[in-house]
């Protein structure tokens, strides 16, 4: 646990002040100060390709690989890690907060800090020298797309598992997974992506438009259309999942399933179809 690790390190260096992750250490306040500072964060293993903003390599990301194989490959012989923290680019640029309901989503940039160390993990050493560092800033559309893709992957796995169950054999986890996505979307989750999909973010959030139009990253120009595609994919997945769920749902969860199905067809489908139709080419 990160709390136990932090406590142990603080006992080892009793005179040090622990800096929260939201603070970026600088030369004037920290590096040249008389006091000692610690900044501790949990690192997630990744590949060098990801550090260079490339896709996750096939030897980890291939869809036919079993989950335990992916996990083993990602956590053995690794020398590259990352951690993330929120980054408000509008505030850093001296701009006002984006107005409206979707404002917090359009201001939600994420700073990803990558580090590469001199030895592969796992190993028996207590510390490793950092040999390379890189900061990558991801705009709100990238984060929305990543969230949608992750949720869609979760839905695919759950729906495929549910399809193999006997009729009435789906426990509450299947119902709750589907209902959680429907509820979140009905209550404004996907609605917050409308401005990203229809292109209006270019007027209200020029800092996002500047990043999307970056000539050094032509792949970012397709972010709005890829987000729209992920919403379309989620709509189809939910339709398939709810159809299968009708026969697999347990008796105890049947009332909730009925409410979920009603919300999906009367509220969510029209809303998502409208958002998808507003997508810019």
N, C-alpha and C positions, 0 to 999 in steps of 0.2 A: 504494500500500500504506500502511496506517495506521502501520506501523513506520517507514517512510521519512519520512512526514509528521511523526510525533512527533519523530524525530531532528532534522529540519530546524528545527522550532519550538524545541526545546531549545537548539540552537546559537544561535538568534536571541535567546533569553532565558536566558543561561547561569546567572543567579542564581536561577532559579525552581525550585521543587520540584514534581514531577509527582505529583498525587494519584490513586490508583487509583479506578476508577468506583464501587467499593462504599462509598466514603466520601462522605457528604453534607456539602458545605462549610457552615459556620455562622459567624455573626458573631463569636463569642467566640474561636474557634480560628483562623479563616482571614481573614475580611473585615477584621478590625481588628488583625491581627497585623503585625509589622514585616517578616516574610518575604513573598515573593511566591510564589503558587501557580498551577499550571496543571492543568486537568483536560481531557483530550482523549478524545473518543469518536467512533466512526463513526456518522454520521446516515443514516437511511433516509428517502427522500422519501415523503410521504403526502398526503392531502387534508385540507382544513379540516373536512369532515364527520367524518373519523376522529378528529380532534382533539377534536371535540364528542361523541365516543362514538357517532357515527352509523354507518350502513353505508357501505361503499365505493360511491361513485356509479356508476350504470349506464354512464356514458361511459368507465369504466375496467373495471368488473367484469362487463359483459355477457358471457355465455358464448359468444356467437357472434363476439366480437372476436378477430382473430388475435393471437397472443402478442406479435409485434413491434409491433403497434399499441398494445396495452396498455402495453408497456414505454416506447414513445415518449411516450405521453400522460402517464405517471406521472413521467417524468424531464425534462420540458420545461415551462417556465412555472410552476415549482413554488416555493412560498414557505413550505411547512410540512414539518417533518421530525420524526423521533422516534428515540429510542434506548431500549433496555430494560436492566434489571438485576434480578437476583433480590431478593426482599423477603420476609423471614421475619416475618409478622405475629404469629405466636404468640410469637416471641422478643421482638418490640417491645412486645407486650402483657403480657410477664412470664409467659406460659404455658409449660408443659413441652412438649417435643417429642412429636408424635403417635406413639404406639407402633405396632408391627406393621409388616408388609412394605410397606403402602401409605403409611406415615408420611411418607416423603420427598416423595411426590406430593401428599399433603394439606397439607403445609407449603410447597408451592412456589407462592407468590404471585409476581407479576411487577409491577414498577413501570415504567410507560411514561412517559417524559418527552417531552412535545411542545414544540416551539418554532416560532414563526412569525417570519420575518425581514421586513425592510422592502423587499427587492428580490426579484424573481423570478430563479430560476436555470434554466439556466446564464447567467452573465454574465461580464464581464471584470474585475470588482472583486475585490480581494484579501480583503475582509471585508464583513460585512453586520450591521447592528444588529438585535438581537433585540427585537421589539416586543410579543411575547406568549409566555407560558409556561404550561404546564398539566401537572400530574401525574395520571396515572390508574393505579389499582391494580386488577389483574385477579386474581380468585381462582383456585384450582387447577382448578375445574370449567371455567371459561372457557378456561384454557390447555389442558386435556385436549380440549375440544371443538375448539379451533382446530387442535390437532395432528391430530386425527382427520379433520377436514374437509380439511386440507392433504394428508394421506396419501391420502384417498379421491380427491381431485382428481388426484393423481399417478397413482393406479391407473387411473382412467378414461382418462387420456391414453395410458398405456402399453398398456392392453388394447385400446383402439380402434386404435392403431398396429399392434399384433400381429395383429389380426383381418384386416388387409389384406395380410399377408405370405403368401408361398407356403408350402405344407406343408414343415416342416423348415427353414424360413428364419429362425426367430427366433434372434438371437445371444444370448450369455449375459446381456446386460443385462436382457432380459425375464424370464429365469428367476430372476436374482438379485433383481430388484424384487419379484416374487411371493414368492420364498422368504424374503426379508428381512422382509416383513410377517408371513408365517406363523410364522417362527422367533421374531420379537419377541413375537408374541401368545402362542404356545405357552409361551414362557419367562417369562410373567408380565406382559407389557406391558399388555394390556387388563384382566387380572385386577386391576390396581391401580385400575381405574375402578369396580370393583364397589360399593365403599362410596359413591361419588358417585351411582351409578345407583339403588341400593336405598334411599337416604335415611338410612343409618346415620351419615353424616357429621354430621348434626344433633346427635347425641349426643356424638361425640368431638371435633367441630370446630365449636363454636358460633360462632366468628368467621366461618366460611364461611356458615353458616346466616343469620347477621345480614346479610351482604352479599347473599345470594340473595334474602332477604325485604325488601330495601330498598324502601320504598314509592315512592321517587323513581325507581326503575328496575324497573317491573313486568315488563319483558322478561326479567330475570334469573331469575324464578321458573320459567321453562321450561327452564333450563339442564340439569337432570338428565334430563328427557325428551328434549331435543335430543341429549344425549350418547348416550342409549340408541338413538335413531334413527340416529345416525352409526355406531354399532357394528353395527346391523342392516344398514345400507347397505354397510359394509365386508364383512360376511359374504357378502352377495349378489354384491358385486364380485369377491371372491376365488373364489367358486364359478364365476362366469362366466369369470374369467381362467384358472383351472386347467382348465376344460373346453376353452377355445380353445387353451390351451398344449399340450394333449395332441397335437394335430396339427401345431402350429407349432414345437415344440421341436426343437433341433438334436440330432444323434446324440450329440455329445459331452456334452450336458447332460441326456440322458435318465435316467441313474442318479439324479442329484440331483432331477429332476422326479418320479421315482417315490417317493422319500423324502418330498418336499414334499407330494405328494398324499396319502400315507398319514397324515402328521402332521395334515393339514387335516381329513380325514374322521374319523379315530379320536380325535384329541385336541382340535383347535380348535373344530370345529362343536358338540360337546356342551357345551364350556365357554362359548362365546359364547351359545348358546341359553339356558343356565342364567342367565347374567348378564342377558340381555335380559328373560327371564321374571320376574326379581326387581325390575324397574323399578317405581317407585311412580307412581301417577297424579298 
